[in-house]
Amino acid sequence: MTRFLFRSAVSTLVTMFLVSITLFYFVEVGSGDVTVKILGIESTAEQRASYRAQLGLDAPAWQRYLDWLIGNDFRAEALVGHPLVTVKNEVTGESEWWADVDGTLTRWKLENGRLVALIRRPGGASQTVDADDAWRRDENGREIFWGVDTKNNAVMWVRGEGETVWVRTKAGFRKEGDGPRQYIPLRKGLLRGDAGLSLQTGRPVAVTLFPRVRNTFVLAGIAFLVVMPLALFLGVIAGSNEGRRLDRTISVVGLTLTATPEFVTGIFLILIFGIWLKVAPAVAVFMSPNAIFEDPTLLILPVLTLTAVEMGYVARMTRASMVEVMDKPYIRTAFIKGMPWRRVIIHHALRNALMAPITIIMLHVNWLVGGVVVVETIFGFPGMGRYIYESAIFGDINAVEAAAMLLVALAVVTRLLGDLAYTFLNPRIRYT
């Protein structure tokens, strides 16, 4: 069994690595110029080029992939010449990048052609100090300076050659001078829990993604705890009563629920339980990130929708597996010998009948977490599926990549758990 599990773990890591390359290629390379989605088709080529440089998208694809996966702080440190550290902002609670200059946390900016250093003081305040003597000459004779700016980038300024920078604001585009010549958006990399900044909100992806992941896990977890035991129970009952009225009733109801789209089921539940009976909120209003914990009734209709959609499919798969097992010779022999019906079902048929449904259950864990975008949209539920949809529409590549890799990790982990379940249900796997 150890060898079997080792092979599964290695294949899991290889799968995640290959998927990360494929995902990065299709999102950042194969989807065209992402700045067109972000800035709109009315933006000029100069504005898009400026924004592309600020996002670091002018770097080679292989370099961007490594920055995304393992981070770029070590590469930026070699250019800046000082260790780069993250410090928690006292106001926002989010991490900021600073250069550690002999124990002093420092950032820089260019004002009217002069270099200015921002020294961080206890409490988060900054002191402005002239740093115009920090320029150095490169091999081309230009005076350059590498430092950390106020937007968490390692940047290179060229003295007397400030770039024109276009900044996107809520009011439109603003043109600024004294811009850097080169940008490296600082990040620790996905393997260290840093997926970069969200292009939509300007905040770290981890900060914006975590509440959505938590909400979806709560919704999917409750639905899973309701659906799977109920579906397995109904499937076993139907399969052990093949051809009888109870079997036909469960099969017809299950097929009906499976064939009905999620949005239709959700709308019917809103009309019945939210508007007519008024036992659950018809409109889910989330006033805070912890709304589902403050008012658990917001989960009633989404959970019922997922239960209705999932229960029929898993129950029918369990029924089919149970029918196949009940026709085995050893089951007929047990009945002929006079063994009680309940003992035959529980001790002999059930364990073998669950081997096929366990695959369906593991696959549907992924669907419950990542494929509930329709349910989340109907009920206005702020979950991960809706997060991916909104990020993809906006063109927030950092958010899409982080959320997609999280779903991939969930998929491969549930597959590994499925392998573990197989070793428990079928001891013969231990020797293969």
Secondary structure, 3 states (H helix, E strand, C coil): CHHHHHHHHHHHHHHHHHHHHHHHHHHHHCCCCHHHHHHCCCCCHHHHHHHHHHCCCCCCHHHHHHHHHHCCHHHHHHHHCCCEEEEECCCCCCEEEEEEECCEEEEEEEECCEEEEEEECCCCCEEEEECHHHCEECCCCCEEEEEECCCCEEEEEECCCCEEEEEEECCEEEEEEEECCEEEECCCEHHHCECCECCCCCCEHHHHHHHHHHHHHHHHHHHHHHHHHHHHHHHHHHHHCCCCHHHHHHHHHHHHHHHCCHHHHHHHHHHHHHHHCCCCCCCCCCCCCCHHHHCHHHHHHHHHHHHHHHHHHHHHHHHHHHHHHHCCHHHHHHHHCCCCHHHHHHHHHHHHHCHHHHHHHHHHHHHHHHCCHHHHHHHCCCCHHHHHHHHHHHCCHHHHHHHHHHHHHHHHHHHHHHHHHHHHHCHHHHHC
